[in-house]
Amino acid sequence: MVDRRTLLLGSPLIMAAASRDDLAWDYTFEGIEGFPLRLADYRGNVLLVTNTASFCGYTSQYEGLQQTHDDFRALGFAVIGVPSDDFDQEAGSNAEVQKFCEVTFGIDFPMAAISHVRGTQAHPFYQWVRRQGFGEPRWNFNKVLVGRDGYVKAMFPSADAPDGKRIRNAIEEALASSA
């Protein structure tokens, strides 16, 4: 009979957690305005990194992302938006995405340039999330919660509203933890 400890140590999620070779702070996106968006600039904060799209059934979540960003920003929290056309629902250029987000939703949280979030072309941050055992986004508005320590704490699917109880509770818990 195999004991519970052997089963846990052999599980893919535990093995992925044991092989953490770097932190979220080690990654940089190209910013939507063309400047580097260094996650290291957020070291010690809690991040909700969300792949976004302008023409998706979940696009209205921009409102909840902005509200969540505003509600927790003073406590060391930021939303990072990562526009992606991996699901064929994003505008044609970074300038179009930026204008859409600012005019339609009043977005002022940091935004990356349009990036891949799935497969072999995925941005290195998303490849790292996958190596941590959290998989990859299955659709737009997937949310990755990064703790103050730079490790992924949770991943939430598109259907989980960014201003909903489940995500807000996870953010509050992450904010209460030290780096």
Buried (B, 14 or more C-beta within 10 A) or exposed (E): EEEEEEEEEEEEEEEBBEEBEEBBBBBBBBBBEEEEBBBEEBBEBBBBBBBBBBEBEBBEBBBBBBEBBBEBBEEBBBBBBBBBBBBEBBBEEBEBBBEBBEEEBEBEBBBBBBBBBBEEEBBEBBBBBBBBBBEBBEBBBBBBBBBBBBBBBBBBEBEBBBBBEEBBEBBEBBBEEEE
